């Protein structure tokens, strides 16, 4: 076997990628910085992707990130969008084709995540027999047999349904099964009617053909799961819905998330500063009381769901 020269590094065959436009780029860079802190000697690349190569501020050059132009052209013209999503929501579908010559595994992350812990190199190496590993969408944590509306509309039988905010992609399997081509064809045929955008596309074309990961890799932060996260300790907190650390009303989210982002934004994106006074939520607050009641009601269901994963790196094929 040919070995690299002593002054050369062997090419990395795995990467973590963010796809976002200017609106979300500061927050993707914040998550990327968290990854670098967790893995100072990482054996994977971290890619920041957009239609054209994103600009990385000089103050963040030390992170060693890759800036990637995806050049989607009119691939997603006419696909469903909303006030919170631009065409970049679909760019994750392009990653295996455009980066496939360099990487065998790609972990896609949404920009609205907060990374707390975890061995991401280990995660990138877990065995897969399906093109994608992901975490169930939050409603199926407590009611695993809940029927997604997309499956009913498409005439598909009930099955596990995943959230597309964190996707571990096996590039050769993705390409062999033509996931990108099938997803884009389905999206074009829907004429702008996609209930959950890229998530709908992927769940339709990967129906019963994906691998389930522990929710610690995509803890979808909601009132019904917030206190459980404090006990479990998620590796990746994902702020689903319109409320994010940078725009949520006071006490809607724990202050620690916005406080950490504020320090980052102050140094690297002062024009995007979070304008908020950070105070603790009163224990008798109406939001807190409501969460406590939800967690009491759902406690057994959550325990049953979490017990399916003996470790944080356990995976369960749905096929």
N, C-alpha and C positions, 0 to 999 in steps of 0.2 A: 504494500500500500504506500502511495506517495505521501510523504509528510510535508507540511508547509515549512518553508524556510524559517530559521530561527527568528528573523526580524519581521515575519509576516504572521498575521492572525488568521486562523482557519475561519472560513465564512460561517456566519451564524445562520442556522436553518429554521429559526423560529422568531416570531415577532409579535408585538402587541401594537394594535393600530387603532387610532381614533379617526373618525370621518366627521368633519363639521365645517360650518361656514364661520364668518367673522363673528357672528353673535355669540357663538359658543366656544370659540377658540381659546379665550383666556381660561376657561374652566377646564378644557381638555388639557391645557398646559399645566394647570394646577395638579390634575390627576397624574400627568406624566411625571411631574416633579416628585409626587408621593411615591411613584414606582421606583424612581431613581434612588430615593432615600432608602427604600426597602431593599434594593438590589444594587449596591454600589459597584459590585463586580459581576454584573448581569451577563448571562450568555444568550440574550435575546435582544433584538433591536426594538426600538420604540418609534413608531411612525405616526406622523401627523399628516392627514390626507385631506385634500379638497380638490375641486375641479382644476384649479391651477395650484402650483406649489405654494403652500402657506408660508408666510413670513414669520420667522421665529425671532423674538426680540434678542438683541445682543446680550442682554442681561441673563438670558437663559441658554446661551450657546454652550455653556459648560455641561448641560444635561446630555449632550451627544445625541440629539433627536434627529430623525430623518424627516425631511420635508418632501412629500410625494404629490405629484400632479396626476390625477386620475383621468382627466380629459374625457368626461362622459359624453360630450356632444349632445345630441338630442335623444339619447337612450331612454330617458325618463320623461319625455315630453308628454303631458296629459295625464301623468300619474297623480293620484290623490295627494293633496297637501292640506294644511290648515294653518291657523295663525302662529302655531308654535314650531312648525316644521317646514323646512325648505327642501329642495331637491336632494340635499346632502343626506337626508334620512335614508335614501336608497343606495348611497355610494358603497355601503358595506358589501353589496352584492358583487361589486367589481373587484374586490381585493384579491381573491384567489387567482383570477386570470392575470391581473396586472402585476402581482407580486409573486406569482407561483413559481417563477424561475429561480427565485432566491430563497423562498421559505416553504417548508413542508407543513408547518403549523402556524396559524395566525389566530391570536386572541383579539377579537374586536371588542371595544368598550365604548359605550355611549359617553358623551362629555359630562353629563350630569351625574357623576359618581364621586364618591369619597372613599379613597382606598386606605384601609386601616392596617391590614396585616395580610399574611399569606405568602407561600412560596410559589410565585408565579412561574418560575422555571419548571418546578415539579408539575404544576397544572398543565403547562404546555406539552408535557411528555406523557400524560396519562393515556393508556391504550383506548382506542376508539374503533368501533366497527361500523359507525355511521358517519356521514359527512360533517355533522355538527353535534357538539355538546352544548347544552344550555340549561337554564333553570326554569322550572314551571312558572307560568304567570301566576301572580299572587292569589287570585280567587281560587285556584285549584290547590293551594296549600291546605286549606281547611276543608274544601269539598272537592276531592280529586275526581269525582265523577260528574262534575259540573260541565254541561255541554257548551262549548264555545259557539257563539252565533255564526262565526265564519264557517264552521264545519256544517252547521245546519243549512246555511245558505248554499254551500257548495255541494250539498247532497252527500257529505262524507259521514261515516259513523263516528261516534264519540271516541275521543282519544286524548292522551296527554297533550297539553298546549303550552308552548314556551314563550317567555319574554325575550325579545330580540336585542335587549340592551347589552347583553354579554353573550358572545358567541365564540366558542372554541371550534375552529374550522380545521378539519383535516383536508389539506389542499388536494392531494391526489384523489381522494374519494369524492370530494366536491366536483372536481373536474370530470372524473369518470362518469358520474351520474348527471352531469350537465345541469347542476342546480341553478346557476346563473341564467342560462338560456331558458329554462322552464319557468323560473320566477318572472323574468322580464316578459315572456310571452303571455303568462297569466295576467300580469299587471296591465299590459296593453289591451288585452281582451276585456278588461273590467271597465274601460272607459271612465276612469276617475273614481270608480266606486270601490274603494278599499277601506274597510272599516278601521283597520289599524296599520295601514301603510305597509312598510316592509315586513312587519311582523305577520300580517295577514298572508302576504306572498309566501314567506318561508314556511309558515305552518301548513299551508295548503300543499306545497310541493314536497315537503318533508313529513307529511302525515305518517305517523308511526315509523319514521325513519330517522330518529335522532336519539341522542344519548342524554340522559338526565344527570345533571350535576347537583351537588348540595346547594341549598339556597344561600349559604355563606358567601358564594361567589357573585350573587346578584340579589342582595337583600332589598326587595322592593319596599321602600319606606312608606308605610301607611299607618293610620291610626290603629288598625287591627294588628299590626306586627311590630310597632315601634318599641314597646316594652320588652317583647321577646328578644329583639336584637340586643338590648342592653344586657341580657343574660347570656345569649349565645355568643355574641361578639363576632359580627360579620366581618369578612375580609373586605368585601366591597358593598358599600351602601349606595343604592340607586334611588334617586329622587324622582319617582314616577309622578305623573300629573303635573299641573301647572306651577305648583309651589316648589321653588328651589331655594337653596341657602341664600342666594343673592337677591331674591325678590319676595320671599315669604313674609307675611305679617309677623309682628312680634309674638313670640311664643308658639308659633305654628310648627316650628322645628327647634330642636335643641340649639342653644346659642353657640355651642362648640364648633359646629360646621361653618357657620358664617364667620365666626371669629378667626378660624384658621385661613379661610379664603381671603378675609380682609387683609391679613398680614402679607399674603402673596400678592394680591392686587395692588396694595400700596407701593410695593417695590417695583412691580413689573408692568402694571396697567393702572396707573393712578387715575386715569379718566373713567375707569369702570369701578371705582370704589363703592363698597356697600355702605350706605348711609343708615346706620342703625346704632342704638344704644343697647349693649348686651346686658340683659338682666336675667335672673333666674325665674323660671315659671313658678307661680305660687302653687302649692300642693292642692289647694282647694279650687284651682282654676277649672272652669267648665270643660275645657279640652282634656285636662288630665283626668277628671272624673269619668268622662266618656270613654277614654282609652282604658282605664282600669276595668270598667264594666265589660268592654269588648274582650279584653284579655282573659278575664275570668270565664266568660262564656266559651271562648275558643281554646282554652288552655289544653284540654285533652286532645283536641284535633291537631293542634300544632305539635304537641309531643309525639303523636303518632306519625305525623309527617316527617319530623326531624329524625326519628329513630330509623328511618329507611336508609340513612347514610352513616355507616359505622365510622367513617373518617371524613375529613374535609375534602379528601381526594377520591372518595368513592364515586363511581359512576354507574348508572343503570340504563342499559339500552332499552328503548321502548319498542323495538321491533320484535 
